[in-house]
Amino acid sequence: MTYPRYEQIRDALVERTREFTRLTGTSISAVGREAVSDTSFIADVEKGLSFTVGKYQRMHSWLDKNWPGRAANQ
């Protein structure tokens, strides 16, 4: 069994967040503030700073809940 490397997980999180900001016009810092109470979270992740599984899960949960076109947003 092969597991994704940290870099793959990090890059996927950043790419997904950037896609959300592109689709919504929301700033990266606003997404970080709303999702994980940290305006510099994604910028820090892009710089290579580590993150916890909890923050990773909170970020993805927030993106899932707020993704444009989802039934919860309509």
C-alpha positions in Angstrom: 0.0 0.0 0.0 1.3 3.4 -0.9 0.4 6.5 1.1 0.7 10.1 -0.2 3.8 12.0 0.8 3.5 15.1 3.0 4.3 17.3 0.0 1.5 15.8 -2.0 -1.0 16.4 0.8 0.3 20.0 1.3 0.2 20.8 -2.4 -3.4 19.4 -2.8 -4.6 21.5 0.2 -3.1 24.6 -1.3 -4.4 23.9 -4.8 -7.9 23.3 -3.5 -7.9 26.4 -1.4 -6.6 28.5 -4.3 -9.3 27.0 -6.6 -11.9 28.0 -4.0 -10.6 31.6 -3.9 -10.5 31.8 -7.7 -14.2 30.6 -7.9 -15.5 32.8 -5.1 -13.2 35.9 -5.1 -12.6 35.3 -1.4 -9.0 36.0 -0.2 -6.7 33.3 1.0 -6.4 35.0 4.4 -10.2 35.2 4.7 -10.5 31.5 4.0 -7.9 30.7 6.6 -9.6 32.9 9.1 -13.0 31.3 8.6 -11.8 27.7 8.3 -9.1 27.5 10.9 -9.0 30.9 12.7 -5.6 31.6 11.1 -5.3 34.2 8.4 -1.8 33.1 7.4 -2.4 29.4 7.4 -2.3 28.7 3.7 0.6 31.2 3.1 2.5 29.4 5.9 1.7 25.9 4.4 2.9 27.2 1.0 6.2 28.2 2.7 6.7 24.7 3.9 5.5 25.1 7.5 3.9 22.0 8.9 0.3 21.6 10.0 -1.7 19.3 12.1 -4.1 16.7 10.9 -6.8 18.6 12.8 -6.2 21.8 10.9 -6.1 19.8 7.6 -9.4 18.2 8.4 -11.0 21.5 9.5 -9.8 23.2 6.3 -11.2 20.5 4.0 -14.5 20.3 6.0 -14.9 24.1 5.7 -14.2 24.0 2.0 -16.6 21.1 1.5 -19.3 23.0 3.3 -18.7 26.3 1.5 -17.8 25.1 -2.0 -19.7 27.1 -4.7 -22.7 25.3 -6.1 -23.1 22.9 -3.2 -26.7 22.3 -2.1 -25.9 23.8 1.4 -25.1 27.1 -0.3 -28.1 27.4 -2.5 
